Amino acid sequence: TKVIQGADGLIWVATDHGGIHLLDKTKGYAAQVLTNDPKDPKSLSQNSITDLYKSSNGIVWIGTYKQGVNYFNENAVKFSYYHHREAARGTLPYDDVNRFVEDKRGNLWIGTNGGGLIYFDRTANTFKQYLHNPANRNSISNNVIVSLLIDHQDKLWIGTYFGGLSSFDGKTFTHYRHSDADAGSLSDDRVWEIYEDRERNLWVGTLDGGLDLLDRKTGKFEHYQYRPGRPSPLQSNYISALLQDRKGALWIGTATGVTVFEKG
């Protein structure tokens, strides 16, 4: 047979070259059309459907023309797959993703490896992309984003690769960059990790400039760096991870092990 009724009451209709149409009997039209998407490995393998069969356990088996057998299990664990499709509007703008952070509304900020910053509204299922524009100072400083954090003020902090550190309040980007002429500037423009501790201190781990502590009032940074031959709490300036433990100590992952800053 080429027509079956699914477990949810929808009627599955197999077509030649048109995929599968799921018909809603109460509305009298196709609620959804299942077709092959060459960029989606979990879509139908072919749009010419030769047969449909629903087994006793609810699995729908789909025979295709020269592209094998597909099956659909409504009860199986399913993962949503978001990716860029040039022919479809409203898809993920860029596929190479480095970081995520969730805001208080349950929406996601996505840091990409060359595609800038993306905001995903999960209710509306829409994406908004923020890209670097050299002519616009109110744009992100670099399209390669390697760290993200939302602080206690719901401000988004963005660490980039060679673009320094930025904050975003929903309207304005504020940038922090390294300057050889300013000892209180960011130590390195490659910001690998951002962390806010329970005392609301904002720590910034860099790729080769050590660990920075930002004074939000002045916009200046205090530097903790490894210097050969000099006393230093760090043994490496490559900071890859930050965590505060229950006792308040700050654990710092580096290229040569873990350093702990004890509270007090």
C-alpha positions in Angstrom: 0.0 0.0 0.0 1.0 3.6 -0.6 -1.3 5.1 2.0 -1.2 4.5 5.7 -2.3 6.2 8.9 0.4 7.2 11.4 0.2 6.8 15.2 -0.7 10.5 15.5 -3.7 10.2 13.1 -2.0 11.8 10.1 -2.4 10.0 6.8 0.8 9.2 5.0 0.6 9.4 1.2 3.5 8.2 -1.0 4.1 10.1 -4.2 6.3 9.7 -7.3 9.0 12.4 -7.2 7.1 14.4 -4.5 8.2 12.6 -1.3 5.6 11.9 1.4 2.6 14.1 2.1 1.2 13.9 5.7 -2.5 14.8 5.5 -4.5 16.1 8.4 -8.1 14.6 8.1 -9.6 17.3 10.3 -8.2 20.1 8.1 -8.3 18.5 4.7 -4.8 19.4 3.6 -1.2 18.4 3.9 0.2 19.3 7.3 3.7 18.5 6.3 5.6 17.3 3.2 8.7 15.0 3.7 11.3 15.3 1.0 14.9 14.6 0.4 17.4 17.3 1.4 20.9 16.5 0.0 22.5 18.4 3.0 20.4 16.6 5.6 21.4 13.0 6.2 18.3 12.3 8.2 15.9 13.4 5.5 14.3 10.9 3.0 16.9 9.3 0.8 14.7 9.7 -2.3 11.5 11.5 -3.4 10.1 8.6 -5.4 8.3 6.4 -2.8 7.4 2.9 -3.9 5.8 1.6 -0.7 4.8 2.4 2.8 4.3 0.0 5.7 3.5 0.5 9.4 4.6 -2.3 11.7 2.8 -3.3 14.9 5.2 -1.3 17.0 4.4 1.9 15.1 7.6 2.1 13.0 6.9 3.3 9.4 9.0 1.6 6.8 9.5 3.5 3.5 10.6 1.9 0.2 12.3 4.3 -2.3 13.2 4.1 -5.9 16.9 2.8 -6.1 17.8 4.5 -2.8 17.0 1.8 -0.3 14.7 1.6 2.7 14.0 4.4 5.2 12.3 4.0 8.5 10.7 6.4 11.0 10.2 5.7 14.7 8.0 8.2 16.5 9.1 6.9 19.9 12.8 7.0 19.2 14.9 9.7 20.8 15.1 12.5 18.2 17.7 15.3 17.9 16.8 18.6 16.3 19.4 19.4 13.6 20.0 23.0 12.8 22.3 23.7 9.9 22.8 26.2 7.1 20.9 25.6 3.8 21.5 28.1 1.1 18.2 27.3 -0.6 16.1 27.7 2.5 15.4 30.9 4.3 15.6 31.2 8.1 18.2 28.4 8.6 21.3 28.6 10.8 23.5 31.3 9.0 26.8 29.5 9.7 27.7 25.9 10.4 31.1 26.1 12.2 30.1 26.6 15.9 32.5 27.1 18.8 30.4 28.2 21.8 26.9 28.5 23.2 25.4 30.4 26.1 21.7 30.6 27.2 19.9 33.8 28.3 17.2 34.1 30.9 14.5 33.7 28.3 15.8 30.4 27.2 17.2 31.6 23.9 20.8 30.9 22.7 23.7 33.0 21.8 26.0 31.1 19.4 29.6 31.9 18.8 30.9 30.7 15.4 34.3 30.1 13.9 34.2 32.8 11.2 30.4 33.5 11.0 30.2 36.0 13.8 27.7 36.0 16.6 24.2 34.4 16.1 21.1 34.8 18.3 18.6 31.9 18.2 15.1 32.7 19.3 13.9 29.2 20.2 10.2 30.2 20.4 10.1 31.9 17.0 12.7 29.5 15.6 14.6 32.5 14.0 18.2 33.4 13.8 19.8 36.8 13.9 23.5 37.2 12.8 25.9 39.9 14.0 29.0 40.3 11.8 32.1 42.4 12.0 31.9 45.6 9.9 35.1 47.7 9.8 32.9 50.7 8.9 30.7 50.3 11.9 32.2 50.7 15.4 29.0 49.2 16.9 29.6 45.8 15.4 31.4 42.8 16.8 35.2 43.2 16.7 35.9 39.8 15.0 33.9 37.0 13.4 35.8 34.2 15.1 34.3 33.8 18.6 35.9 31.5 21.1 34.2 32.3 24.4 30.9 33.6 25.7 29.4 34.6 29.0 26.2 36.2 30.4 27.0 38.0 33.7 24.7 38.9 36.6 23.5 42.0 34.8 22.4 39.9 31.8 25.2 41.5 29.8 26.8 39.3 27.1 30.6 39.1 27.1 32.3 37.9 23.9 35.8 36.6 23.6 37.3 36.6 20.1 40.4 35.4 18.3 42.5 38.5 17.6 39.5 40.8 18.2 39.8 41.2 21.9 36.9 41.2 24.4 33.5 42.8 23.8 30.3 43.3 25.8 26.8 43.6 24.4 23.7 44.9 26.2 21.3 44.2 23.3 22.0 47.5 21.6 25.6 48.5 22.0 28.9 46.7 21.6 31.7 47.9 24.0 35.2 46.8 22.9 38.3 46.1 25.0 41.5 45.6 23.0 45.2 45.3 23.8 47.3 48.4 23.5 51.1 48.5 24.0 50.7 52.2 25.1 48.2 51.3 27.9 49.4 49.1 30.7 45.8 48.7 31.9 44.5 47.4 28.6 43.6 43.8 27.8 46.8 41.7 27.9 46.1 39.8 24.6 43.4 40.1 21.9 42.9 36.3 21.8 40.3 35.8 24.6 40.0 32.0 25.3 37.9 32.0 28.4 35.6 34.4 30.3 34.4 33.7 33.9 32.4 35.6 36.5 32.9 34.3 40.1 30.5 34.5 43.0 31.9 37.9 44.1 31.0 39.1 40.6 34.6 39.5 39.5 35.1 39.2 35.7 38.1 37.1 34.8 39.5 36.9 31.3 41.8 34.1 30.2 43.9 34.8 27.1 45.8 32.6 24.7 49.2 34.1 25.5 48.7 37.1 27.9 47.9 35.2 31.0 44.9 36.0 33.2 43.2 39.4 33.4 40.7 40.8 36.0 38.5 43.6 34.7 37.5 46.6 36.7 34.1 47.3 35.3 34.0 50.9 36.6 37.3 52.0 35.0 37.5 49.5 32.1 41.1 48.7 33.2 42.6 45.2 33.6 44.8 43.8 36.4 47.2 41.3 34.9 48.4 37.9 36.3 51.2 36.6 34.1 54.0 34.1 34.0 57.4 35.8 33.6 60.4 33.5 33.5 62.8 34.3 36.3 60.2 36.3 38.3 57.9 35.2 41.1 54.5 34.4 39.6 51.4 32.4 40.6 51.1 31.2 37.0 53.4 28.8 35.2 51.9 29.5 31.8 50.2 32.4 30.0 47.9 30.1 28.0 44.6 30.1 29.9 42.1 27.5 28.7 39.6 27.0 31.6 38.4 28.8 34.7 36.3 27.6 37.7 35.5 28.7 41.2 35.2 25.9 43.8 32.9 25.7 46.8 35.5 27.3 49.1 35.9 30.3 46.7 39.2 29.3 45.2 39.7 30.0 41.5 41.0 27.0 39.5 42.9 28.0 36.3 43.6 25.5 33.5 46.8 26.3 31.7 49.1 24.8 29.1 51.3 23.4 31.9 48.7 22.2 34.4 46.3 23.7 36.9 46.9 26.8 39.1 44.7 27.5 42.1 44.2 31.0 43.5 43.1 30.5 47.1 40.5 32.9 48.4 41.9 35.6 50.7 
